[in-house]
Amino acid sequence: MSRTIAPVIWQNDVAGDSGHQFGLGDITQSLFFSPKQPGPDGLI
């Protein structure tokens, strides 16, 4: 399983009358894995 986080940033007039700014923040990728079957105690 994987999860990707891509923050979208929108700001209006950050520095006086500067208009708007738009962009993407740092993209983070998370990967998860686990065994197919639980262990002898039922734990994964």
QUIUR-V449923 format. One record per run of one state. SS is the DSSP state (helix for helix, strand for strand, loop for the rest). FROM is the first residue (numbers start at 1). TO is the last residue. If there is no record, write none. Layout:
# QUIUR-V449923
ss->SS from->FROM to->TO
ss->SS from->FROM to->TO
This chain:
# QUIUR-V449923
ss->loop from->1 to->1
ss->strand from->2 to->12
ss->loop from->13 to->19
ss->strand from->20 to->31
ss->loop from->32 to->44
